[in-house]
């Protein structure tokens, strides 16, 4: 028996962004950047470790919207175009940096080599199908794949039981389609819990969910082992909560590893630095500057202005990733030993959930860090065993029963990120649509014709997309406020249009086809999930 257990959980999620009505679209780059910087490096790293005899073990949530985008032929084609564009730019950068910016030439070479490797992975290894790559990791015993809400809807702020149920059951059906089995667990969107959600999860056949520390720490009765053991809800569904010590060590840009001076600076990009005419062939048709992913500077220091950042040195950064990985694992071993003594011999479970996009996008060296972490964990497996929630439940079926506290992993642990003075205007529209769709589902247990059935199905898609927690989050963050608000309004408008046509008994077939062409996710969706009962 090791001193403790460690469970790394990565939450791979992006909102559904697909705009076939435009030849190119800025927000679609979110997906293309994540494929290049996060998903392909993560798949390659875990596969390489496994083939080398190291046995990494972790949990990955690949959200339903991400699965749908990764398997969409239009987006796959556009990613290929995006990758070709980056490779062409990187090849030009080899010459430009050699001639005029020698301090950046070595890093330019790194980017070119990385992108060529990415090209091989994309075309030859995964053949444009990264979902198949994730499924392969699960089949090999490397990863336990779990699901999320269908469109990452913030479940406590969804107004009806039917609409909450739909987020869960549509997610489960989508997981079964992509991964060929039933999911054991679910990452609650934004780790947001409210009383009664466990009932929906149990009915959907889910064994456990991931929540924030507050859910257990403020639950009743007091948790015997804090967050360092899962608990069961009264209905038997298990709950795994976040360990805050590991969260800060990796996540925080102030006290965490990503703020190290040798790591790559995220906010300095060739898309802003290089001459505009030189970049013009690699920008969108509007010619607007944008980040292109080639970044030549290092963090240098938190207080150092962007214009004074120093040159990035890949070898130095890799060395720091190795040091930080060794520190992380040794600190977890010490933490487990300390907790075991405090908990009177109970071997603690340290749950470390993170957004997957931290590793590679926001923190460029993140995949290297994970590579070194799993190498060190393999060396120290007698002290600290790497497990998934499913592994832990199989070995520890008897858990404390607790009633959880409402919580999320947002600021202060509650709901204010998703419900505040900046985004409260959204919810009356969302809630009205939720009630209206249930009324329609009740009215049409058997639709009169195929056109009505299609309209009901598409109305459900539009409601699901409007419910995405990403829109309220982006408005709160003040990042892409205009886009988030426009997306929410567009889905509510389309839902309302379709609902009115269904209620009148006249469906505009051409209009419906256009909406279906734009928002084509979840072809397996059954709108009857919104009916009462």
N, C-alpha and C positions, 0 to 999 in steps of 0.2 A: 504494500500500500504506500503510494507516494505521500509526501507531506501535504500535497494539495493538487488541485486540478485547475487547468486554464482553458477557457473557452473563448476563442476569437470569433466574433460574428461580424461579417461585413454586409452592409445594406447597400446593394447596387440598385439604384433607382434614378430615373429621370422622368419628368412629365412627358406625356405624349405630345411630341412636336413633329408635325408632318404637314407640309404645305405644298401639295401637288399643283396648286394654282399659281405658284411662283417657280421660275426656273432655278432660283437659289434663294435661300432665306437665312438670315443671320442666326436666329435661334436654333435652327437645325444643327449648327456647328457644335452645340452642346453635346450632341450624340457623337459626332465625328471626333471631337477632341477626346471624349471619354473612351471611345474604341481604341484610339491610338495610344493614349497615355495611361489608361487604367485597365480596361478589360483584356486586351491582348497581352500586355505585360504580366497581368495577374495569372492568366491562363498559362502563359509560357513559363513563368516562374514556378508555379505549383507542379506543372508537368515535368519540368526539368528536375525538381527536387525528388519527385516520385521515381523517375527513371534512374536517378543516382542512388536510390536505396534509402533516402530519407523519407520518412512517412509523415508528411504534414497532415494535420487534421483540423478542419475549421468548418464553420457554418457560413453559407452565403445565401442571402436573400436576393434573388433576381426578380425584381418586381414585375407584375403582369404587363404594365405599360412598356417597360424596358424590353421584355420578351417580344412583345408585338412589334416594337421598332426594330429590334435586331433581326427579326425574320421577315421584315417588309422588303420586297424586291426593289421598290423605288428608292428607299433609303440605303439599301445595300449598293445600288448603282451609284447613287450620289456620294456615298462614302468612298467608293473606288475613285471617282473623279477628284474628291477632296484629297485623297492620299497621293494620287498622281501629281496634283498641283504642289503639294508639300515637297515631294521628292524633287520636282523640277526646281523649286526655289532653293532647296538644300544644296543641289548640285551647283547652282549659280553662286551660292554663298561660299562654297569651297574656293572659288576663284576670287570673289570679292574680298574675303577675309585674308586670303594669301597675299593679295596685292596691297591692300590698304589697311587692314585691321589684323595684323599678325597675332595680337594677343587673344583673338577670338577664333583663330583658325582651328585649333585643336578641338574646340567645342563644336565648331561647324562640322568637322569630320565626324564627331560623335553623332550628331543629328543625322547626317547622311547615312551612316552605317546603321543607326537604329531604324530609320525609315525604310531602308532596304530590307532589314530583317522583318519589319512590320509587314511589308509588301509580301514577303514569302509566307508569313503566317496567315495573312488574310486570304491569299489566293490558293496556296498549295496545302497548307496544313488544315485550316478550318473551312476552306472553300466557301467563304462569306457567311458561314453559319456558326456564330459564336454560342448560340443556345446549345447546339450540339456539343460544343467544347465544354460548357459547364456540365451538361448531362454526362459527358465522359468522366469528368472529375468525380461525380457522384457514383457512377458505376464502378470506378476504380477504388472507392473507399477513401478518397482524399477529402471530399466536401460533403456535408449534409446540406442539401438545398431546401430552402423554405420559401414560403410565399409572403404576400403582403396584401393590403387592400387592393381591390381591382384597379382603381386609379389613384391610390394613396389618399383616399378620402379621410378626413379627420373624423373618426367615428363618433366621438362624444358630441360633436356639433352637427351631426346628421340627425334630422328631426324625427324620423319614423323608424320603427323597428324593421319594417320591410326594406327600407333603403339601406339601413345598416347591414341587414342580412344579405342584400344583393352585393354589397362591396366584398363580403367574405365569400359567398358561394360562387360568384363569378370568378373570383381569384382562384379558388380551388379548382374549378373546371378548367381554367386557363393553364394552371400548373399541370394538370393531368394531360392536357393536350400537348404541352411542350416537353414534359419530362417522363411521360409514360407511367406514372405512379401517383399515389395520393401523398400530398405533403403531410409531414408529421407536425410541423410547427408553422407559426406565422409571426412576422415582425409587425406588430401593430403600427400603422402609419403614425409617424412622429412619436412612437412609443406611448401613444395617448390612450389611457384607460379610463373608463367610467363603469360604474356598477352595472352588471348585467351583460356586458360584452362576452364574458366567458360562456354564457348560455348559447349564444350564436356560434361560438367557436366549437363547442362540444357537438352541437347539431351538425356542423360541417365536418366532423370527424377529425378535428385538430387536437393534438395532445398537449401542446404548450404554446406559449407566446412570450415575446421579449418585451419588457417594460422598463421604465426608468426606476431609479433607486427609490424615489418617493412612494411608488406603489406599494412596496413591501415595508419600507421603514416606518411609514405612518399607517400601516394596516393594523387590523385587530384580529387576534391578540398581537402583542409585540413579537417581532420575529426572533426566534431563538438564536439564529446565527446571523442576524442582520441580512445583508444582501449576499452573503457568501454561502448560501444554499438556496435552492429554489423552494417555493412553497406551492401548495395546491389550493385552488379555489374550492369552496364547498362542493362544487359539482365534479371535482377531480382534475380539471385542467391545470397543468403546471405553469408556473411563472418564473422566468429568469430575469433578474434585474441587474442593471449596470453597476460595475465597480467604479467609483469616482476617481480613485487614485490612478488607475491605468488610463482613464479617460483624459485626465489633465496632462499626463506625461506625454501622450501622443498628440492629442487634439490641440492643445493650447499653443497659439503662436507666440505667446509671451514667455511661459515657463516650460513649454513642451519642446520636443526635439525639432519640429519644423522651423523654429526660429533661429537655428544655429547659423552663424555667419558664413559658413562654407556652403550651405545649401543654396540651390538655385532661387533667384528672386522671381517670384511669380509675376509681378506687376511691371516688369521691364521687358519689352517684346520688340522683335525686329519690325513688327507691323507698325510700330510707332516711330522707330528709330531710323530705319533705312530711308533713302530718298524715295519720294512718292512715285516718280516716273519709273524707277527701278522696280518698285513693288507692283505697279499697275497691272501687269498681266496676272498677278496672283491674288488680286482683290476681287470682290464681287463687281458686277457690271456697273454699280453706282459709283465705284471708285473710292468709296469711303474707307479710310484706314480702319483696321481691326486687328486684334491679336491673331498671330499666325502660328504661334507655338514654338518658335525658335527664339530662345532667350539666352543671352550671353553674359548675364551678370549674376552675382551672388548676393545673398542677403546683406552681407558686409556688417550690418548693425541695424537695430530697430530704429534708431534715431537718425540714420544716414539718409539724406534725400535721394530720390531715385536717380537724379543726374550725377550723383557722386558714388554710385554703387561700383564695386570693383569687379574685375573679370572673374567669371566662373571657371573653376578648375575641376573637371569631372572626377579625377582620381582623388582629390582631397575630399570631395563630397561623398564619394563611395566609402572612403576610409571612415568618415564620421558616421555613415549609416551602419558600418560594422561595429563601431564603438557603441553607438546608441542601442543597437540590437543586443549586444552583450550586456550592456547596463540594464536594459529592459528585462531581460530574462533573469539576470541575477537578482534584480529588485523584486521580481515576482516570486522567486524562490525564497527570498528573505521574508517577503510579505506573507507567503503561505505558512512558513515556519512560525512567524509571529502570531498569525491568526490561529493556527492550530493550538498553540499554547493558550491563547486567550479563550478559545472556544472549547477548552477542556478535552482536547484530543480529537475533536471533529476535524476531518480533513476539508479545508475550505475549497469552494469553487470560486474562481475569479473570472467574472464574465466581462469581456471587453468588446462592446459593440461600437462600430464606427461606420460612417458613410464610406463606402468603398471608394468613392471619387476623391477622398482625401489622398489615397495612395496612388500617386502618379500625376494627378492633375494639379491639385493645390500643393501637394508635397511631392515634387518630382522624384525624389529618391525613395519614396514610400515603398515601391515594389522591391527595391534592393534591401530595404530595412526588413520587410517581411521574409525575404529569402534568408537573410542572416538569422532572424528570429527563429525560424523553423529549424535551421541547422543547429542552433544552440539548444533549442527545446529537445531535439532528438538526442543530443549529448547528455542532457540532464533529465531524461524522462523518468528516472527513478526518484527524482526529487519533485518534479512537477509534470504531471501527465496532461497532454493536450487532448481535449475531448470536445464533443459537440453536446448540445442539450439532450439529444436523443441517446447518446452514449451514457450520459450521466443518469438519465431516468432508468435505463435498462439495469444499471448497477445499483441504483438507490431508489427503489420504488416507493419506499415509505418516507413521506415528507410531512412537514407541519402543514396543517390546514389553517388558512387565514382569509379574512375578508380584506380586500385591497383598498387603498386610498386612490381617489382620482389623481391623475398625474400625467405628465408628458415629459419629453426630454428637451423641451423649449426653455427659454429663460425663466428662472425661478421655479421650474418644475411643474407649471400648471398650463393654462390655455391662452395666456395673454398674447402670445405671438400670433395666434390664429383668430383671435377675437379681440379687437381693440378699436379705437376711434378711427383708425385708417381703413379698416376692412370690414367693419360691422355692416356696412350697406349691402354686402353680398348676401347675407344669410336670409333675409325675408324672401328674396327671389329664389334662392336655392330651396328653402323649406316649402314654398308654395309649389314648386315643381315636383318635389318629392311626394307631397300629398296628391297632386294631380296625376302623377304616373300610377300610383297605387289605385286610384279611382278608375283609370283607364284599363289597368290590368284586371281589375275585378269585373269591369263591364264587358271585356272581350276575352273570356276564357277560351273561346274558339273564334278567331277573327273571321269575318265574312268572306275575305278574299286575300290573295297573296299580297296585294299592295298594302292593305291595312296591316297585315302581319309585319311586312318590312318597315312600315312607318312606326309601329310600336317598338320594334327592335331598335330602330335608329333613334327614337326618342329616348330610350333607355341609355344608349351610348352617349347622347348629348348631356343627359343628366349626370352620368358617371364622370364625364370630362369636366363638367362645371364643378363637381364636388372635389376635384383634386386639391389637396392641401397646399400644393406648390404655389397656386395663385395668391392665396392669402399670405403665405410666407414671403413671397417676393415683394408684395406690397408693403408688408411690415419692414422688410430689410431695406426698402428704398432702392433696390437694384434695377430690375426691369419692370417698373411699376406700370408703365403704359401698356406693355405687351401683356402682362398678367391680367390687368383689368379688361383689356380688349378681348382676350381669350375667354374670360368668364362670361362677359356680356354676349359674345358670339354664340356660346353654347346654350345660354339661357334663351336667346332669341330663336335659335334653331329648334330647341325643344318646344318653345311656345308655338312656333309656326306649325310644327308637326302635330302637336296636341290639338290645336284648333282645327286642323284639317281632319284629324281622326274623329273628333267630336261632331263635325259637320257631315261626315260621311263622304267627303270628297278629297282624294289625295292627288296632288299635282305630281305625276310620275316623273316628269323631267326634273323638277326641283328636288324631289327625293333622291333621285339618282346622283345629282350633283353633291348633295350633302353626304351620301354614302361614300362617294369617291373621296371626299376630304377626310372624313372621320371613319376609317374603315376597320378599327380595332375590334377584337373579340367577335369574329364571325360565328363562333359557337354560342353566343349569348342567347339565353331564353328569357324573354321579358316577363314570363309568368312568375319569376322569382319575386317580383314586386307586388304580387297579389297578397291580400290578407290571408292568414291561416298558415 
